Amino acid sequence: MSTAPALTLRGRVMLVAGLLWTATAWLVDQRLLLWPGLLLTCLPVASWLVLAVGGGRPGLQRLVDPVELTVGTPLTDHLRVSHRGLFLGAGVIYVEQFPPALATPEAPQVAAAGMPWFGPQQHTLTCRATPRWRGRHRIGPLRRSCVDGLGLARVHRNLGGVAEVLVLPAVEPLSAVRDASGVGSTTDSSVLRTSLVGPDDVTIREYAPGDDVRRIHWRSTARLGELMVRREERAWDPSAVVLFDNRASGFRAARPDERFEWLVGAAASICAHLSARGFSVELSDSDSSPDRLGSAPRSGMTRILRELADIEPSPEGTLQQALLAAPGGEHGQLLIALLGGLSAPDAAVLAAARPRHRSCWALVLEPAKVDPQAVTLLGEAGWRCVRVRVGTPVDDAWRALGEGVVR
């Protein structure tokens, strides 16, 4: 999109001065003085015509690297602008337009300046930015400002080539739950014991003195001719559901809301921590439905992080809807609720879901409307409930949950 050329302040002053000079010379009948006035009048008009006629046909190629990144990771915006045909402007300035999420000191608004003249010209520009919060952000369009040689007229034009980048929430490393629980085993056994599901594996080994005779596997003994016993091992198939409370009633409408962003970061960190330790992780929010779930079954966190990058406060979502969409399963997964507020009805909904899960943990973000009786109700129903504030390291909140603290 381009605008018509306009006179600069210098051009307007010169035009008015030329008109006054010409009019005065005409009134006093000094014809020799008409020429300076006419010159002052015609120069701004000529500059305007130069930019209106000889603006050139610019082309733009844009490459953003990377197009998917996490908060705090720098990106580079490569631009190549080419001019074809006649260009009569004496100077050009390029201004890259960044959204507020990317407009940092590392992303200068003025990308480059040059002096193209006649014939084909090409400029290569490079801009850098560091995302400040997650989401989908659009870079561009590139704005070109052209001025004539005397600085009397200027024309602005937005070049095409808008690019979109996806900024994923940052993931904080979390401590192993064993450190918080004091179990001292080599795995997060405090969590694993609440999340083991699946059929038991039965293997056969030779009889050893002290083995219970009730575990003798007679069929294998008869086949092999020596005593064999069953060794039962429980299948290791842990799973967890992270319930994200994105109801709009608990957050501000302005973006970004630091409380909402803290919960997003906590969800990303917890999901990544559990997924890295072999958990099958499911994410459910107040807008979720059974056919819209992001899963990271051991293979990675890409899909969940993309969903968290796009998640927004929901004006119509409910905790009941999030629980219905969560795969409760007959075996019952570990359920972790990240809440922006807690009322008595919320506590009743969560307490009703407790029997369907092996273990239920909740992080309630303050300041928020928190009913003390609701916290008590959750504790009585078997929930671990920890109240935290914005700025609290996610690792501290995670360790408090691992300790089983109710506060």
N, C-alpha and C positions, 0 to 999 in steps of 0.2 A: 504494500500500500504506500503510495506516495502522495505528497501534498504539493500544491502549486508553489512556485517560488515566491518568496516574500522579501521585501526590503529590510535590511538590517537598520539599526538605529542610525548608523553613519549614512546609509543610503537615504533614509527618510529626511534626515537633517539636510543632506545635500540637495535633495529634490525640492524641499521647501525653500531653501536658500536660493536655489536657481530660479524658482518661480517668482520670488520676491524681487530678486535682482532684475529679472527680465521685465517685470511689471513696472518697477521704478524707472528703469531706463526708458521704457516706452512712454511713461507719463511725463518725464522731463525732456522727452524728445532728443535723447542722446543715443543715436543708432549705433555708434561705435561700441557702446557699453552693452548692447544686446548680446554680442557673441559670448562673452564670459557667462552671462546668465543662461543662454541656451546650452552652453557646454555643461554647466552644472546641472541643468535639468535633464539633458539627454544621457549623461553617464549612468545614473541609476536605472533609467529605463532600458538602456542597452545591456546592463548587467543582468537585469531581470530576464530579458529576451534570450541572453546567452544560456542561462540555466534552464529556461523553459524549452528551448529548442535542442540544445546539445547536452542533454543529461546522460547520454550513453545507455547501453543495455547491459546492466550488471548481471552476472551469474554467480551463484553461491554453492559451494560444496562444504558440508559440515560433517565432522567426525568427532564424536564424544567417546572418550575412553576413560573408564568403563561406563557402560550404560546401566549396570546393576552393581551397587556398592553398598557399604554399610556407613552409618553415621560416623563422621570423623575421618573417612578415607578420602583423600584428594582425588579430583577428576581433572582431566585436561580436555579442553574444547579447541579442536583444530578447525580453522576456517580458511577457505581459499576463495577469494573474490576475484572474478575476472571481468574485464570491461571489453565490450566489442562495439565497434562503430565509433562515431565521433563523440568525443567528450571534451567540452569546452570549459569545464570548471577548472579553476586554478588550484584548489585545495579540497581535500576530502578527509573526513574524520569518521572512524567507525566506532560505534558504541554497542557493545554486547549487552543484552538485557537479561539479567539474572533475577529469578524470584527471590523473595526475602530469605528463604531457606538456604540459598547458595550465595547470597550477596555478603561475602566476607572480605576482609582486607586482602586476601589472596586472590580475589576475583575483581580486578579493576574494571570499572565500567567503560573507560576509554580503552579499547583494545589496540588500536593502531591509528596512525595518521600518515598520509602520503600526499603526493603531488602528481597525480596522473594528468597527462596532457592529451595528445591526439593518438589515435590508433589503439591497438589492444594493450591492455595493462593487466597485471596480475599481482595480487597481494596475498601473502600467507600470514595469518594471524593465529596467535595462541593465547588462550585464556585459561586460568586455573581457578578452581573453587573447591571448597571443603564443605560438604553438607552439614547443617547444624541440627536438623531433625529429619525423621523418616517420612516416607510418603513418595508420591509420584510428582516430580517437578519438571516444568517445561523451561528449556533454555531457548532464548530468542524471542522474536526475530532480531536479526542483526539490523541496527539502524545506521544509515549512512547520511552524513550531513555534508553537503557540497557548498562551497562559497566561490565567488568570482575572485579575480586577481586583486581587485580594489577593496574587497570586503563590503560591497554595497548591497549584495543580495545573497540569500541562502535558501536552499531547498533540502527538505528532509525526505528520506525514503526508507521504508521498512522492507528489507530483503527477506525472501522466504527461507525455509529450512529450519523450522522449529523442531527441536529434539526433546525427547522425554527421557528422563533418567528415573530409575527406581532405587530409592534409598531404603535399605533394610535397617531395622533397629539394631543397635549395637548389642553384642552379647558379652556379658561379664562372666569371667570364670568363677565357678562356685566351689566351695569346699565339699569334700566327700562327706556324706551324712554320718559316716562312721566317726569322723572327728567330732561331730556335735553330739552324737548319741553315746559315745564312749564304749561302743561295742568292741572296737579294736580289731576287727577282722580285716581281711584284705579287700573286701568289697563293701558297697553301701548296704550292709546287711539289714540295717534298720528299715530301709525301704524295700529291699528285696523280699523280706519275709512277708510284707503286706501285699506283694504284687505277683507272687509266683502262681502261675496258672498252667493248666495243661495236664495231660495224662502222665502218670509216673512211668519211668523207664525201668525195666526189670532186666538185669544181667545175671549171669551164672558164673560162679567162681568155685575153686576147690574149697573143701571143708577145712577149717582151721580150728585147733583146740580152743574151746570156749564159745564157739558159735552155738546159737540156739538151735536145738534139733528140730524145732518147729519150722525152721527156714530151709530144711533139706528139700531139695528139688528132686523127687524120686524118679521122675521120668528121665532126667539127665543122668542121674546116678545109675539107673538100670542100663542106659545106653552106653555110658562110658566105663562102667565097671568100677567106679570109685565115687566116694561121697562128694556131692556137689550141693551148694547152698545158693539161695537167692540173695542177690544184693540189690536192694531197691534204691533207686536214685530219683529224686524228684526233678521233673523237667524244669529247666530254667527258661521261663518265657514271661518275663515281667512286662507289665503294661501300665500306662498312666493316662489320665485325662486331666487336661488343664482347662478349667472353666474360667473364661475371661468375662468379667462383668463390664460391658460397654454401654450400659444404659445411660442415656443422656442426662437423666435426672441427677446423677452423681458428679457431673463435670460442668465446666464452663463452656459456653458456646464459642468463645474465642479460640483461635488456633495459633500456636500450639498451647494446649493446657498442660502445665508441668505435671499435674497429678495423673492425667491420662497417659502422658508419655512415660512416666515412671512405671505404671502398670504394664505398658507395652514392653518396656525393657525387661521388667521382671519376668513376664511371660516368655520372652525370647530366651533369656538366660536359663530359666528352669527347664524349658523344653530342650534346649541344646545340651544341658547337663545330663538330663535323663537319657536322651537319645544317644549321647556318646557312651553311655554305660550300658547299652544294649536294650533299653526300654523301647517298646512300641508306644509312641506318643500320639495322642489325639488332642486337637484344639477345638474347643467349642465356645461360642460366644452367644450373646443375647439375640443375634440374628440368625443363628445357625439352624439348619434343618438336617434331617438324617441323610439327605443326598448331597450336602455341602459340608464336608469335613476335610480338614487338612491333616494328613497323616505323614509321619516320618518313621516308618517301620524299619529302624536300624540303618536304613540306607542314607540318611542325611536329613538336614533341616531346611532345605531350600523352599519347599512348598509352604511350610508353616511360617517361615520368615517373610515370604511374599504376602501371605494373608495378614500378618501383623503389620506389614508396611502399609497395607491398604485399609486397615480397620479404622472405623470412625465411630463416635458416639451414636447410639441408636435411639431415636425418640420413641420407638414402639416396642423395643425388645424387652423380654422378661427373663428372670432367672429360671422360671419354669420351662420356658422354651429352650433355654440353653441346656438344661438337664435332660429334657426329652431328646434333644439331638445328640447328647453325649452317649457314646456306646457304653452303657452301664455293664452289659455282659452278665451272664449267669454266674461267672466266677467272681466278678467284681474287681475293678482296677483300683489303683491308687487315684484318688480324686483330690486335686488341688484347685481351690477356688481363689481367684484374685478379685477382690471386691472393692468397689469405689464407695460403698456405703452399706449399712446393715440395719435393717428394721426388724421388728418382730415378725411380720409376714415373711420376710426373706429368710429369717432363721427357721421358721416353720417349714418352708420349702426345702431348705438344705438339710434340716434334721430328718425329713421324710426320706431323703435320698441316702442317708447313712447306711441303712441295712443292705443296700445293693452294692456296697463297696467294702473292700477289705480295710481301707484306712482313708480318712478324710482330713485334709489340712486346709486352712483358710488364712489368707493374708488380707487384712482390712486396712485400707489406706486412709489416713487422717490428714487434715481435718475433714470430717464428714459427719453426716447424721448417723451416729452409732447409738443404738439403744443398749444400755448395759444389760438389760434383761435378755436381749437377743444373744449377746455373747455368752451369758450364762446358759441359755437354752442350747446353744451349740455345744458347749462343753459337756452338758449333761447328756447330749445325744452321742457323744464320742468323738467330736471334732477337736482337732488342735487348732486354736485360733490365736493369731499374733497380730497386734495392731502396730502399724508402722507409719512413718511420715515421709514426705518427699525429701529426698536427700539422704535417706538411710541407705547404706550400701545393700544391694540385693543379697550379697553373700551373708551379711549379718542377719537379715530376715530369714534366709534359708537355714542358717545354723540354728536360729531360735525355733524354727519348725522342727528341725531334727532333734532338738532337745525335748520336744514335747511341751514347750512353754505355752501356757494360756495366760494372756495378759491383754 
